[in-house]
Amino acid sequence: MTSTAAPPTPRLGYRWTICALLFAVTTINYMDRQVLSILAPTLQLELHWSESQYAAVVYSFTFVYAFGFLIAGWWLDRVGVRRGFATAVVVWSLAAIGHAFARTTAAFAAARALLGLGESANFPGAIKSVGQWFPKEERALATGIFNAGTNTGAILTPLIVPLIALNWGWRWAFVVTGSLGFLWLFLWLALYRSPSHEAPTPSPEPRVPWLRLLTVRQTWAIVAGKFLADPVWWFYLYWLPKFLDRTYGVKLAQVALPLITVYVIADVGSIGGGWLSSSLIKRGWTVNRARKTAMLLMALAIVPTALAPRVGSLWGAVLIISLAAAAHQGWSANVYTLASDMFPPSAVASVSGIGGFAGAMGGVLFQLLTGLILDATGGNYASIFAVCGFAYVTAWTIIHLLAPRLEPVEVR
């Protein structure tokens, strides 16, 4: 049986420096992808997009992002995270800036596709880095911290983008946010080294053939956790500004406060969900019991989301969605660690990539259905939020059936 323990890491401060870099790049990653949703009402008016056309632009990102996960996970397990991250950030930053030069729906879709290809390396790379640098009892907390960058990016974007767009035009919003990746790249190349530079490592882990990973049920447990839950987060990210605009008349100049409220509370959930399972493990709980307990609590907290369109008040809906977003991030902080809990280090990025592919493909399907449902119902979100409310309980049940003890995978 192959060990899934991280190598010894005597330099405590350095591994948290790595965590800070991962948090920063995840923040930039989400800023670059969320600019479109903030500007969606403006772009729909200027470019005359229907709901289905907007959905097509959105899922062009998600579709390529999904397949990019498969490539990125395999690639990062072979070239390492230092080189892999650097290449990915260059690709997605150039793609983000490229939106400013788009004039047609097809051009926007092409820019989104290239953005998805580059950004697909972020989470497999970050999860692999955490698995290399952090012991098992700290991984969920470290993951929760870097994953909080998703919310921080979602907080900063509605603050920065409307300001830029209203003063200099929407094209400059893509240029400014897209340029941030190059600033991070300088710090990454200057600071990051592989664990072998910092501490002695055990003998190299055997390479795990990628297709063999598909034959073990632990992989499919992670696939279920991502396929059913990730589309809900994609929905919040790309459709929430439009939901608030259509349902409550929240326009570009007023969208910042509701979105900031959602994602500030989500930040608490990301770090809190990771802290919860890490704390339980330190108290003597098994990894299986700690992770599953934290995930079940998050899944149950999301159920009230089904009521969001029926609340009748803006801030009632915002608070329900905020709780769901926080619980999603707590859920994700634990699902991300399942790969390093059950798989050897040499396979963590690949397994994370497979899970990311499943989550993104679920997002593609959900976005297609969302556009079709909204066009068919005249903008009624009730059925969509109902699916969001019960997806996580279903996912938790499947994970428990497929990996009842989170036992490590045996690699021949």
N, C-alpha and C positions, 0 to 999 in steps of 0.2 A: 504494500500500500504506500502510496506516495505522500510525503508530508506536505501539508498546506501552510505550514508556519512560515512567517516572514524571517529573513535572515537577521542576525543580531544587529542592532543599530545603536551603538553607544552614544552617538551625538544627538541627544534629545532635541536641542534647539534646531539643528539642521533639518530634521524631518518635519518639524512644524513650519520651517521656512518653505519647504517643498509644498506643504499643505496650503500655505498662503499663496504661492504661485498658482497652484491648481484652482484655488478660489478665484483669483484674479482673472485667469483665462476663461473660466466658466462664466464669470460675469460678462466679459467681453463677448463670448460666444452667444449669450442670450440677448445682449443688446443688439448685436448684428441681425439676429433672426427676428427680433420683435419690432424693429423699425417699421416693417411692412404693416403689421396689425394696427399700430398707432396711426399710421397714415391712410389706412384702408378707406375710411369714408371720403377723405379728400381725393384719393386716387380713383375711387369708383365714380365720383362726380366728374373728374377731369377726363378719365379714359372710358367712361360709360360702361363699366363692368357690371354684369348681372351677378347674382349670388353664385351661380354655377361657374362663371368665369373667374370670380375671385377664388372659389374653391380650387379651380384648376391651377391657378398660380401657386396657391398654398401647397397643394399636394405634389406639384412638380419638385418642390424642395423635399417633401417628406419621402417621396418615392425614391429619389436618388440617395437621400440620407439613409434610407433603409438598407439598400444594397451597399452603400458606402461603409456601413457598420461591419458587414461581412469582410470586406477588403481591409478596412482599418484594423480590425482585431487581429486578423492573420498577419498583417504587415507589421504591426507594433510588436507582436511576439517575436519577430525576426530581426527588425532593425533597432528596437529599443525605443523608449519613450522620448529621450532627448532629441534625437534626430527626427523621429516620427512627429512629435508635437510641432517642432519648428516648421517642417514642411506643411503640415495641415494648416497652421495659422497663416502662413503666406498665402495659401490657396484661398481660404475663406475670407481673408481680409481684402484681397483683390476682387473677389466675387461681390462682396458687400459694397465696395466702392463702385463696381460695375453697374449696380442698380441705377445710379445717377444718370447713366447714359442711355437707359432703356426708353424707348418711345412707344412700343407696342406691347400688347399682352404677351405675345410670343417671346419678346426680348426680356420681359420681366420673368417669365417662366424659365428661360435659359439661365439668367443670373441666379434665380433661386436654386436651380439644379446644381450649379457649380458651388454655391454656398453650402448646400446640403452635403456635397461630396467632401468638402474640406472639414465641415463641422462634425462629421461623423466620427472623427478620430478623438474628439474631446473626452467622451466618457470612457471608452475602452482604455485610453491612455492614462486618464486620471485614476481609474480603478486599479490598473496595473501598477501605477506608482505607489498607491496606498498599500497594495498587497506586498510590494517589495520593501517598503520603508517602515510599516507599522505592524506591531504584534496584534494578534487576533482580538484582544480585549480593547484595543484602541481603534480598530478599523472603522466601525460604524460611526464613531464620533468624528474621525477624520473625514469620512465620506460625507457625513452630514454637513460638516463645515464647508468642504469644497462645493457640495451640491447646493448650499445656500447661495452660491454665486448665481444660480438660475433666478432666484428671487431678487437678488441685488441688481442684476441686469434688468429685470422686469420693473424694478423700482426706478432706476436711473433713466430708463428709456422714456417713459412718459413725462419726466421732468425736462430732459434735454431736447428730445425730438420736436415737441410743439414749439419750443422757444426758437430753435433753429428754423423750422419750417415757416413759422409765421413772420420771421424777420428776413430770412434770406432765400426761402423757397424749399420745397421738399427735397430737391436733389442734393442740396448741401447736407441734409440730415444723414443721407447714406454715406457721403464722403467723410464727414467728421467721425461718425461711429466706426466706419470701416478702417480708419487709420489707426485706431487704438491698438489693434493687434500687433502692429509693428513696434510700438513702444514696449509691449509685453515681451516680444520676441528678444529684444536686447537683454532684458533681465534674465530670461530663461537660459539663453546661451551663456551668459556670464556666470550664473549661479548653479545650474543643475549639473550634477554628476550622477552616474549610476551608483547603486549601493556598493559595488565592488571597489569603488574609489574610497569609500568611507569605512568599510568594515570587512573582515574576512567573510567569505560566503562558502556554503557547503558545495559539494560537487554538483556540476550542472544537472538540472532536471532533464529527463528525457523529453524529446519533442512528441507532442500528442498529435497524431494525424487528425486534421480538421473534421473529416467526415466521421471519424470514430466518435467524436463528441456527440453526434446526433443519435448515437445508439444507446446512450445512457439516460435514465429517467431524470437524473438531477438537472441535466441540460433543459429538459422539457418543463421542469418545475420553474426554472428561471424564465423560459419562454412564456409560460402562462402568466407569471407575475408582471411581465412587461407588456404582452399583447393586450391584456384586458385593462391595464391601468394607464399606460402611457397615452392612449388616444384621448383620455379625459384631460390630461394636462395639455396636450396639443389644442384641444378645444378651448380651454381657458386662454391659452396664449394667443390664438389667432381669432377667436370669435367673441371673446368677452367685451372688447371695446365696441364691437358691432351690436352685441346684445344690449349693452347699456345705452347705446345711441338709439336703437329702435324702440326699446321698451320704456326708457326713462328720459329720452331726449338729451343725453349727455354728449356734448360736442367736443371737438378737438381741444379747445381752450379750457374745458372743465374736466377732461378725462383723467388728469393726473391724480387727483386726490382719491377717487375710488380705486384705481389700479394700485396706487402706492399702499393703500390700506390692505388690499388683498395680499400683496407680495411681502409686506413687512410681517404680517401674521404668518405667512407661509415660511418666511425665514426662521421664525421661532419653531415651527413644526419640523423643519429640516434638521436643525441642530438638536432640538429636543428629542426627536425620534431616534437619531443616532446615539444621543447620550443615554436614552432610556435603556436600550438593549446592552450597550457597553457597561452601564452601571450595574445592570442585573447580572451580567457575566462576572464582574468583579466581586459581586456579593455571593458568588458560588453557584449561580444558575448555570445549567448547561447552555451551550450556544443555541441548540435547537429550541429549548424552552424560552430563552430570552428573546431571540429573533421572532419567533412565532407569536409570543405574547404582545410584543410591541406592534407587530404588523396587524394583529387582530384588532387591537384598540384603534389603530388608524383606520382600518376598514369600516368599523362600526361608526366612527365619527363622520364618515363621508356619506352615510345613508341619507341624512336630511337634505342633501343637495337636490334630491328629487323635487323638493318643495320650492326651490329658488324662484321659478317663474310665477309662482302663485302667491308670493308674499304681499305684493301690492305696494311696496315702498322700496325706493332705491337702496337705502341703507340696510333694510332688512335683508334684501337680496345680497348685498355686498358682504354682510357679516356671515351669511350661510356659505357663500362661495369662499370666503376667507378661511373659514374652518375647514372646508373641503380641501383647499389648496395646501393648508398647513399639514393636514393629515396625509395628503398625497406625498408631500416632500418627506415626511417622517417614514412613510411606507417605502419610498424610493431609497432613502438612506440605508434601509435594511435589505431591500432586494438587491441593491448593488453589491453588498458585502457577501451575498450568498455564493457568488462565483469564487471568491477567495476562501470562503469557508469550506467549500466542497471540492475544489479543483486545485491541482498543483500550479505553482507560479507560472510555469511555461505555457499554461493553457488559459490563464485568467482573462487576458485580453480577447482571445478567440471566443471564449464562452460569453463574455460581455458583449462582444460584437454580434453573436447570434441572438442574444436577448434583445439587444438594441434594434436589430433588424426586425424581430417580431413586433416590438413595440411600435416602430415606425410604420410597418405595414398595417398594423391595426389602426394607426393614425391616418394612413391613406384612405382606408375603407371608411373610417368614421367621418372624415372630412368630406368625402364624396357623398355619403348619405346625408350629412348635415346640409350641404348645399341643396341637394334634391328635396329634402324634407322642407326646408325653409321656402324654396320656390313653390312647392306644392301646397303649403299651408298658409302662405302669405306671411311668413315670419313667425310662426308659432314654435316656441322653444320647449314646450312642455315634455314631449316625448324624448327629446335629446337629453334633458336634465334627468329624466327618470333612469335612462341607461347609465348615466354618470354615477348616480347614487348607489346602484347595486353592483357595479362592476368589480369592486375590490373584495367584497365578501365572497363573490364567486371565485375570484383569483386566489384568495387565501385558502379556500377549500381545496382547490386543485393542487396548489403547492403542497399542502399537507398530505394529500393522497399520494403524490408522486415522490415526495421526499419526507417521509414521516419522522425521520431522525436527523435529517441533514447530514447523513453519513458521507465521508469523503469518497471520492471516486477512485476505484482501483485502476491503475494504469499499468499495462504490461510493458 
